[in-house]
Amino acid sequence: MSRSRSGAQPGPAPGAPKARLDRYRAKRNFAVTPEPEDGSTRRAHTLSFVIQKHQASHLHYDFRLELDAVLLSWAVPKGPSLDPAQKRLAVQVEDHPLAYGSFEGTIPPKQYGAGTVIVWDRGTWEPVGDANDGLARGKLEFRLHGEKLAGRWELIRTGGGRQPNWLLFKKRDEWARPAADYDVVMALPDSVVLHPLGLLDARRPAIAVAASGSALADDPIELLRGVKKTRLPATLKPQLATLVKSMPGGDDWVHEIKWDGYRILARISDGRAQLFTRGGHDWSAKMPSLVHDVAALGVADSWLDGEVVVLDDRGVPDFNALQNAFDAEHTDDLRYFIFDAPFLEGRDLRVSPLQMRRALVQRLIAARGSGRVRFSEAFEAPASSLLAAACSMHLEGIVAKRRDSRYVSARADSWLKVKCSRRQEFVIAGFTDRGDDARSVGSLVLAYHRGGTLRAAGSVGTGWSSEEGVALRERLAPLEVPEPKLAPVSGQRRWPNRRSAAMHWVQPRLVGEVEFASWTPDGLVRHASFKGLRMDKTARDVTRETDSDVKPVARVASRAPARVGSVKVSHGERVIDASTGMRKIDLVRYYESIAPRLLPHLQGRPVSLVRGPDGVDGELFFQKHDNRGSIPGVRELDPGLWPGHAGLLAIPNADGIVSAAQMNVLEFHTWNVTTRSIGKPDRIVFDIDPGEGIEWNAVGEAATLLRTLLAELKLQSWLKTSGGKGLHVVVPLAARTDSATVKHFSQAVVAHLARTFPTRFAVKSGASNRVGRIFIDYLRNGAGQTTAAAFSARARPGLGVSMPLAWDELPSVRSGAQWTITTAREHLSFEKQDPWAGYWRERQTLTAAIRAQIE
């Protein structure tokens, strides 16, 4: 009888392990297949799980849970998803022996499940409650502790029969991630036997602890010790909330008070704390007490996000008192409510879920906070009740944030705000004198920016005391100008003057916070009341806030720009290939996953780019230079490498590849030289390009003939698909021969084949010369010529990929575009050896004897 970690004892087994494996054995011939016939030994105290990736007639994932000395098994066609909204079909199949959990290999043809199997993930699992009871009821909840998957999951049965259908899906916790942001199947496609990762719990301990619901350590920073550090950015823009009319319901959201204060970001580095406004202004000198208390948190290399307020006697934020505190330099009254930690202890937490970040902030402040530095608590109550309570307490409103959302430096609808009354910032465009006291302000003219114009928004005449009215006038008087700097209200030819007071126009520099009842049809505020100046915001950023009936869908956060690694992907959902429906985000994710294999083909040599802003069906352009530096991560080489031309381009690292894909680069082409030997090629490329009417088998035969000829010349060659119609045969060289000689040699090889097989090969490149024949393109070996790199996508319908091959694989290849950006990485995950491993070590030369022989 098996026991879970929690001590829950599963119910009685449906049958002895040996009997339960009868179906498994009946389907297999163990004299032929390498699969294990038996093997029921198990480890004590833990239950194992394994997910095996199986390339059979169709690629699928076999999900297996150890229970009662066998592996319960489900076939999951699309593989697991970390997005709780994606429920994946899981077809229950026969139980497997425990020994199958470590099986990797190839099941021979004509055997059940013929194809290749790898271990995609492995680890231990814990049933929530009694596992056998859950299976009997058709609802099994459990926790996984694997190398790729962790947290809470659930299987729900949807149909009976010999092979019952179930649904496998992720439960909402700190490990869940929107599908638009992350696809674990695409991001981590390889075997954990060949490429072990270690348990995810250990790689990201902070998330693991928060997910388990257990108490955190007394010192929360200890939770981050195993997480990789990164450089702290010098600046950071805050995430902003979207104004809506009503709060979203459900348990996917965290609800906080909308603090009536100044948004402040704290940067802590080298023991020094700095406080920045939303606009990036350093206000550290204005708030020395808070700077001291933030530094006393004792964290290094961190960005904290929160709101600075002054509380009244009831503990409610008072914006007017906040303004007075700054004016009177009584900043000891300030309170800093922290609600997020985009960076903590040198770790970039922006991609981690909000709930995890808040858990760390809460425990950090509990351990090291002060009366001035506090945590912004969340409230567990229905959204409607919270909003009613907030309004009754004269609070500004409520903010709702998705528990699983990442931190983005933009206004996003993963954070939503509802206000108790309409309230926003306005630019002060003018003022009138008070009728009984010309030293004081009688009213303020309000405005906001729209479409490059400063537009009128009406006026406000209440909300300040006599003393504050005098102070306002003193601030505004030096800004006076003769004429208004804003457009009048629609339908009015000029601005009206009050009879009892003079109108004064000012430069639109100051910003005021105003509460009002509503907007009039012609765009003016009604029943307005002034709350104070906003010294933390600049006038140019003030626009009219518009609320909307946002109805959050299951994944509101996915509407924000997705991130692939460190790169923010704009317009990721745009279709770039109408023939398949593939999107820009699919291409960027492909290049991220393939970058470690593609990079060796790019590094150290000039790179040219094929860009397609509108995808493969739009206009394409070939780019060798980038004088404007428009592609982050792509480096410009010394112009002296190619005299008379602008600097060539280079891709220094994997981030450069992903950044280029974000900037609509579809193809990567490389020169046949390195930057260290710019005039002496280190390879020869033969592009086998079939003409009209040529069958694919003839293309393969041409490659084989070319390989044979090169071998007779004592030259080893390597093979790859072109990603289009043909094949590329590549000959590595020691960089000792000039480009002209290498090109002449390649031309002689092609001419020899054309003379020997005149009905098969053409020596000229024109389309009319290739009808029914194959042209082996040697022109790519000229100085400055390029070829699509191995693993590069091709800018044509289907988005084929140039795939390196072993020569013995050629008979099984059906097309030069057999692999695409959606299948190439999966193909490589089953590859045991790199077919081009020897290519990088080969240093053959074009000796005079070889050149003479071919000529």
N, C-alpha and C positions, 0 to 999 in steps of 0.2 A: 504494500500500500504506500503510495507516495504522499509526501507532506509538503505543503507550500511553506515559504518563509514565514508567513504570518501564523503558521500552525494550523491552518484550516485543513481538515482531513477530508480528501475527496471521498465520494461515495464508493460503493462496491464496483469493481471492474465488470464490464459487460461480459468478459470472458478471459480465459488465461491468455497470456501473451502469445504462446505458440499457436493456439487456435485462431487468434485474431490476425495472425500473419498468413493464414492459408490463402486468402485472395492475392496477397502480394506475391507469394511464391508461385501460385498457379499461373501468373501472367509472365513469368520470366524463365529463361533457360540459363541456369547459372554455369553451364559449361561454356557459354558464349559470352554472356554479359559480365562485366567486372563488378556489377552491383553486389553488395553483401547479401548473403543468403540468410544470415541470422546475426546474432550479436545482441544479447539482451542485458549486458552489464550496464549499470547506471551509477552515477555519482550520488553520494549521500547528501541529504539536506537541501538539494537544489533541483529544480526542474529545468531542463535545457530546452531551448528552441533553436531552430535553424530555418533560414529562408534560402532555398536553392534556386538559382537562375538556370532555366532549362531551355536550351535552343533545340527544340524538337521540330515537328512540322510547323509549329508556331511558337514564338517566344512566349514564355510565361514564367511565373514565379511560384515555386512550391513552398507553401507556408506550413511548418511542422512544429507541433507542441508536444513535448514529452508528457505522457500521463499513463500511469499504470503499466510501465515497462515497455511501452511502444510509442511511436511518434504518430499522433493524430495528424492527418495531412489534408490540405486544401490546395487546389490549383487556382492561382490568382492571375488571370490573363494580363492585366495591366500593371501588376505589382502594387505595393503599398503606397499610400499617399499620406503626407503629414497634414493635409488639409481636412479638417473634420467634415467639410461640406462634400467631400468626394468619397462616396461609399463604393467600394470596389467589390465586384462579384468574386466570390470564393466558392468553388465547387469542391465539396468534400469527396475525397477519393479514399482508396484503401489505406489502412494503417501500414506504417513502415517500421522496420526494426530500428532500434536505437543506433546501431552502427551506421545506418544510412546518413546520420547527421554529419559525418565527416567525409562523405563520398564526394569526390570530384573526378570526372573522367568522361569518356565517350562511350555511350551505349551504341553497339554496332548496328548497322542497317538491318532491317527486317526484324529487329527485336522491339518489344514493347517500349515506347518512349525513346526510340532511336534518336540520338543527338548528343549534344555536349552539356554537361552539368557542372556548374561551379557553386561554391558556397558564397552567397551574396551577403548574408549576415548571420550572426550566431551570438548566443549568449544564454541568459537564463530568464525565466518568466515566473510570475506569481499570480495565481488566480485570485480574484476578488470574491471571496465566499467559497462555496463548495463547487469545484470544477465539474464533477460528474452531474451534479444537480443542474448547473447552468447549461451543460450540453443537452441534458434531457429536456429542459424547458426551451431550448433554442435561443438562449441569451447568455453568452459567456463573456464576462468582463475580466480583464487581466492587465498586468503591468509587464513591460518588456525592459530588459537591461541588455542591450546589444551594442554592436560596434557602429551601427547606423540608425537604429531605431531605439527609442526609449519612451517611457511614460505610459499612460493609460490607453488601452485599445479595447475594441469590442467586436465580437462576432455575433450576428443575429441571423437565425435561420429563416429563410423566406419560402422554402419549398421542400417537400419530402422526396421519396424515391430512393433508388439504389445509390445515387450520387446526389445527395441533397445540396441545394443552393443556399449559400449564406452570403451575408454582406460583411466585409471587413472594413473598419474605419477607425480613424484616430479620434479619441476623446479630447475635449478641449482642456489643455493644460499648457504649461510653459514650453513643452516640446512641439506643440502644434505650430504650423506655419502655413500661410496662404499659398495655394498652388501658383498664383501669379508671381510670388516672390521666390519660391524655391521648389524644385522637383527633385526629391531625393534619389529617384531612380535614374534620372539623367545626370545628376551631380556626382553620384557615387556608384558607377556601374560595375566596378571590378570585384574580383574575388578577394575576400578577406583572408584567405589562406595564403595567396601570393602577395597580397598587399594589406597586411593586418593594420588596423587602425587603433586598436585598444578600445576598451569600453567607452561609450559615449558619456556615461556618468562620470568617468574619470577625466575625460577631455574637457568637459564643461561642468565642473562640480557645482557652480552656483545655481545653474538651472536645475541640475539633478536634485539638489536639496530642496529648492523651492517647489519642485514638482511633487516630491514625495509628501509634502505637507508636514514634515517633521520640523522640530525646532531648529533654528539656525544657531550657529556658534555664537558665543558671547561677542567675539570680534568678527564682524561680517567680512572683513577684508581677507580673513583666512580662507573664505570660500573661493576666492579668486586666484589662489596661488598657482593652480595648474593651468590657468587660461593664458594663452599666448598674449604677450604685450605688443603694443603698437605705438607709434609716435603720436604725441598729443598735438592736435591742430592748434595753430595760433589763434584762430577765430572760429566761431561757431554761430550759425543762425538758428534761432529757436523754431520749434514746431508751433504752428498756429492752428487754432480751432476754427471750424466753419460754423457760421451762425445759422441756426435752424429754428423753426417755430415750436417744435415739440421734441421731447427727449425720446430716444429709442428705449425699448423695453428689453427684457431678457437678461440672462446672466453672462452675456458676452461683454458687458460694459462695466467699467469702473466709474462711479459718480463722485465728483469732488465739488467743493464750493468754488465758485468763480470769485477769486479774490479781487477786491476793489483796490488795486495798488499799482505798483510799477513792476513790470516783468524784468527780472534780473537773472543773468547767467553768471555763475561763479566759476572762475578758472583757477585751479590750484596747481602750481608747479614749483619745484625746488623750494618747498616750504613756504612759498609766497602765495597769498590769495589776492585775486583781483575780481572786482564786480563790474559787469558790463550791462548796459541797457540793451533792449531789443534791437536797437539800431547800431550796436557795436561801440558805444561811447563808454570810456572807462570812468566809472563813478566811484572808484575806490576811495578817493580823497573826500568824497561827500559822506561816506558811511564808515568811518574808521572802526567803530565798535563792531559792526557786522563783519568787516574784514578780519578783525582779530578772532571773532568767534568761528568764522568759516575756516580760517587757518588752523584753529584749535581742533577741528575734526580729525586732523592728523593723517589725511590721505595725500597721496602723491599723484601727480599727472591726472587730474580729474576735471570734468566739466559737470557742474550741478545746475539744475534748472528750477526756478521757483518765482515767487512773487514777494515783494517787499511791501508791507502795509503798516499802518498805525491802527491799533484797536481802541475802540471807545470803552466806556465803563461796562458795557454789556458784553464785551469781547467780540464786537462786530467791526469789520473794517470801516474806517472813516477816511474817505479820499481827501476831504478838505483838511482834516487834521494832518494827513500825510504831507500835503503841500505846505502847510504851516510849519511842520517839523523841519523841512528842508530850508524854508525861508528863515526860520529862527535858529537854524543850526542845532536843533534839539534832536539829533539823530539817535541818541540813546533810546528813544521811544520806538525805534523801528523794529519790526519783527520780520524775519525771513522765513517764509513757508516753502520748503523744498518739496517738489513732487516728482522729480525725475533725475536720472543720472546717465546722460548719454555716454560719458566716459567715466571710468572709475579705476583708480590704481593702475593707470596705463593700459587698461583694456577697453576696446571699442565695444560698447554695449548697444549701439544703435540698432543692430540687426537682431538683438535679443528681444523677447516679448516684453511689453510694458509691465506685466504683472511681476516678472522676475526683477526688472529694474527697480520697481517700487518696493519690493520686498527688501532689496539691499539697502535702499535709502532709509527705509523705516528702521531697520536694525542698526544702521550706522548712526543715525541720530539718537536712537534710544541709548546707544552705548557712549556716544561722544558729543551729543548735542548740548544746547544751553537754552536759557529762557528766551534768548533772542533768535536762535536758529532752531526751527521746529519742522516737523513732518506734516505735510498736507494730507490729512486723513481722508479716506474714502468712506462712503456711507452705504451700508447694505439695507436698502429699502426700495420700494417701487419708485421709479423715476418721477411719476406724477406727484407722489406724496412728498418727495424730496424738494421738488420745485415749489410746491405750495408752502412748505415749511420755510424755505429760503426766502421767498417773497414776503412772508409774514414777519420775518426777522429783518426785513429791509436790506437783505443781501442783494448783490448785483445779479446773481443767477447761479446756474449749475453748469458744470462741464462734464461731458461723458466721453470716456476714452475706451477704445477696444482693448480688452485684456491681452490679446495676442499681437497687437500692432507694434511695428518697429518705429523708431524715432526718425522723422524726416524733417529736414530744414526747409519747410514750406508750409503753406496752409493746406491741410488735408482733412478729408472727412472720416479719418480714423479717430480724430478728436472733434467733438461737436459741442457747441455752447448754446444755451437758451438763457435769455435775459428776462428778469422780472419786469422791467420796463425798457423801452427803447433807449439806448445809450451808446454814444460813440464819440470819437474825437472829431473836432472840426478845426479848420484853419481860421484864425481871427483875421478878417480882411479890413475891419474898421471898427469905429466906436462912436458913440455920442456922449456928450457931456450930460451929467446929471443936472436937472433943471434948477435945483436949489443949492448946488455946490459944484461949480465948474472945475474943482480940483479932482472930482471923482467921476468914474465911468457910470453913465446911465444905462447903456446897452452895448452889446457887442454884435458886430455883423459877422455871420458865420458863412463858411464856404468849404468846399471839398474839391479835389481834383478828379476830372473825368475826361478821357480822350485828349489829354494835353492841355486842357483849359481849366482854369479855376472857376467853379460855378457857385452861384449864390445858394445858400441854404436857409436864409431867414436870419432871425436875430434872437438873442436871449437878454433879458433884462433883470433877472433875479438870480439869487444864489450866492451873493457876496455881502459882507458887512460894509459899513461905511469905511472902516480902515482898509479893508481889502479892496474896495472900489478905488480908493486913492492910490494904493500900491499898483493896481492894474493900470491905471492911467499913467503912472510914472514909468512903467515898463513899455507902454505903447507909444508914448509921446515921441521918443527918439526915432521911431519907425515911420512917422507921418510922411505921406506923399500927396501930391496935388490931386491925382486922379485915381479912381479905383483900379485895382489890378485883376478884377474878376468880371465875368460876363453877367449882365443883369438877368433878372427873372424873365422867363419866356413871356413875350407880350408887352413888356415894359420898355420904353425907349430910354429912360434914364432912371437913376436912383432917386427915390423920394427923400426929402429932408424933413426931419421932425420940426414942427413949428417952435417948440420950446427949447431946442438945443441944437448946437452946430454939429454937422457930420464931419468926422475925421477919417480919412483913408490911411491905411498903413501898409507897409511891405508885409506880404503874407509869410511871416516867419514863425509866429507863435502858434501853439496848438492848445486848444482847450477841450476838456471833457464836459459833455453836455448830456443831461437826461431830458427826454421829451416824450410826449404822449404818442405822437404819430406824425406821418408825413402828409402834407396837403397834396391835392392832385397836381398842383404846379410845382411841387418839389421843395416846399418849405417846412421847417419843423413847427409843430404846434405844442403850446404849453411847455416851453423849454425852461430848464433850470441849470445854471452853471455849477459845475462840481469842482473845477480847479484847472490850473495849467498843467499840461503834460510836458514836462521838461525832458522826458525820456524818449520822445518821439519827434521826428522831423516833419515839417509841413509837407514836404514833397511826397511823403508816403501816405498821406491822409486821403482816402477815397470814401465814397458812400457805402456803408455796409448794407447788404441786402440779405434778408433772411429768406429761406425757402423751405418747403416741405420736403426735406431730405428724408427718404425712407431707407434707412440703412439695410443693405442686403447682407447676405451671409458673410461677405468678405468686403466690407467697406474699405479696409486698408489697401486692398489690391488696386484701387483706383489711383493711388499715389504712384509716382514713378517707381518701377521695380529696381532692385539692385542686384547685380550679378557680381559677386565678389565685392570689390571696392568701387565699382563703376555704376553710376545711376543711369538707367536705360530709359530714354524718352521715347514715347510712342511705341512701346513694345508690342502692343496688340495690332499694329499695322501689318496687313498682309503684304508680303514681299514676293510671293509666288502664287499667282492666281490658280495655277494648274493643280497645286496641292493644298492650298490654304495655309502654307507655312508663314509664320509671322516673324517679325524682327527679333522678338525675344527668343524664339527658337534658334535663330542663327547665333545670337550672342551667347546663349547657353551652350550651344555646340562648341563655339570657339573657346569658351572657358574650360569645358571638359577636355578638349583636345590640346589645349595650350602646351602641356608638358611634352607632348609628342611633336607638335608643330614647331616649337621654339628652336630645337637644334637645327632645323632646316632653314631658319631665318637668321639666327644669330651670326654676327661677324661678317655679313654680306649685305650689299645694297638690296633694298626691297622696293618693289613698285606695287601699287594698289589699284584695284578695280573697284570703283565706288558706284553705288546705285541708290540715290536717295529715294527713288520710287520703286525699288525692287528690280527683279530681273526683267519685268515687262516695260520698264521705263528707260529713260536715257542713262547710259553708262559712260563713265569717263575714266581714263587711265591716268594715274597720277604718279610721277617720279619725284616731284619736288613739293615742298610745302613751306614756302617762305613766310607765310602768315602764322605758322604754328597752330593750325586749326584743329589738329588731332592730338589731344593730350596723350602722352605716353609714347608717341612716335618721335624719334630723335633725328635731327638733321646732321648729316655727315659733313666733314671738311670739304668745301667746294673745290679744293685743290686735287681731290681724287678724280675729278672729271673736269679738267680745265675748259673754260668757256661756257659752263652750265652752272645753274644753281645747285646748291648742295643736295646730294642724294639722301634717301631716307633709310632709317634702320629701326628695327624693332628690338629693343634691349631686353624685354622681359615679358612675362605672361600678361601683366596688366596692360601693356602696350597692345597686345593682341585683342584683348576684350575692349579696350578703349576704341580701337580702330573699328571693330564691329559695331559698337554703339554709334560711331560716326558714319555708318552705312557702307563700310568696306565689305565687299562680298568675296573678293579673291585676293590672295597674297601671291605675288610673283617675285622670284629671286633671280639675280644675276648668277652667272656661272663662275664668279670670282669672289674672293673674300676681300675685305677692305685692306688687309695686310699685303695682299699680292694682287692689286687691282688690274694689272695687265696680263696676268698669267692664270688661266682658268684652272680650277681644281676638279672639273668634271666635264663630261660631254653628255649632251642630252639628244636622244633621237626620238622624235615625236611621230609615232605611227598613226597617220591620218588617213582613214579610208575614204575613197571617193564614192560617188553614187553607185548603188547596186552591189556593194561589197558586203558579204555576210560576215558575222562576227568571227566565225571559226577561221576565216582567212586572215583576220587581224592577228589572232593568236599565232597562226602559222608564220606570219611575217615576223613577229617578235622572236619566235624560236629560231628562224633562219638567221636573223640578225645576231642573236646570241651565239649561235654556232660559229658564224664568221668571226666575231670578236674573240671567241675562245681560241680559234686557230691562230689569231694574232697575239695570243697570250694576254688577253685583256678580259678581266672578270666584269660582269655587268649585273645590274639590279633592275627590278621591274616594278612598275606601279601603273594603276589605271590613270587615265587622264582626267577622269570625272566627267568626260563628255563622250565622244564617239570612239576614242582610241586608247592606245597604250603609250607609256613612256619607258624607254630603255635608257638607263643612266650608267655611265662609266666613270667611276671616281679616278682622279689623277693626283699625282704630286704636282704642286703648282710650280712647274719648271719651264713650261713651253708657252710662247706668246699666243694671243688670241687668234691671230691670222693663221698660224700653223695649225692650231686645233680645228679651226673652221675648215681649212683646206683638207685636213685628214678626214673629218666627218663627211665632207662632200664626196671624197674619194670612196668611202665605204658605201654610201648610198648609190653612187654611180656604178660601183662593182656589182651590187645586187641587181640593179636595173639592167646591166648588160647580161648578167647570168640568167635572170628571170624576167625577160622583157614583157611578158604578158601579165605579170603580177605587179611589177613596180614601175613607177614613173620617176624620172629624175628631175622633172620640172614641176613647179608648185601650182601652176594655173589649174582652175577647175576643169577646163576642157581636156587637160592632160591626164586627169585622174579618173575619168569615167571608166569604171570597171577595173581600176588599178589603185594601188596604194602608193601614196607619196610619203616617204620617210623624211620628215622635215629636219634638215640639218642646219637651216638658217638660224635657228635659236642659239647656235654656237658662235655667232658673230659678236664683236665687242658691243656691249651695251644692250644685248638682247636678253630676254627673260623667259622663264617658264613657270607655270603654276606650280607652287610648292606642294610637296607631299602633305596630305591632310587638309589642303585648302579646299573650300567649297568652290563651285563654279557658278558663274553668273548666267545661268540659263534655266529654263523650266525644269523643275525637279530638284534643283540645288544638289547635283551630284558632287561627290567628293573624290579627290585624287588619292587613291588608297595603295600604299606599299604592299607588295605581294611576294611570296616565295615562288620560285619558278614552278615548283610542283603543284601550286594552287591554280595555275593558269587554265588547265582543262575544265575546272569547275566554275570558272568565271563566265558570265553570260553577257556582260556589257561593260563598257568603259565607265558607265554611270551606275554600276550595280549598287553602290552604296551612296546614301544621301546623308544630309545632316541629321536625319532622324534615325538612321540605322547604322551609321559608321561606328559610332562609339560603342554600341552594343556588340557589333562584330568584334571589335578589339578587346572587349572584356573577356571573350572566350579564347583569346590568343595566348598560347603558352610561351612562345618564343617570338622575339622580334625578327621578322624575316630580313630586315636590313641591318642586323647587329654587326655583320662583318663589313658593311659598307664604310663605316666610320674609321676602320683600321686599315683599309686598303690604300696603298701609296704607289700604284703602278705608274709607269711613265711611257710617253710616246718616244721610243728610241728611234734613231735614224733607221735601224733595220726594219722596224715595224712600218714606218712611213714608206720606205722603199718597197716593202713587200706588197702593200696594198696598191701602190701605184704601178 
